[in-house]
Amino acid sequence: MKFIMNYVFVLILIIWCNFGSTASLARVLNFFDIAEIWDWSLAFVMGGALVL
């Protein structure tokens, strides 16, 4: 039962990230590029993951 709950949670997380376009490669690369154009939007996603 625990395995199924984990699977469902991960599936929801993947769908949520794709829906919010946080899985975009350009967005992720801009998040790690703090020297030029820093994309701060993924900071909220990572902050939410830390809370969970």
Rosetta blueprint (number, residue, H / E / L):
1 M L
2 K H
3 F H
4 I H
5 M H
6 N H
7 Y H
8 V H
9 F H
10 V H
11 L H
12 I H
13 L H
14 I H
15 I H
16 W H
17 C H
18 N H
19 F H
20 G L
21 S L
22 T L
23 A L
24 S L
25 L H
26 A H
27 R H
28 V H
29 L H
30 N H
31 F H
32 F H
33 D L
34 I L
35 A L
36 E L
37 I L
38 W L
39 D L
40 W L
41 S H
42 L H
43 A H
44 F H
45 V H
46 M H
47 G H
48 G H
49 A H
50 L H
51 V H
52 L L
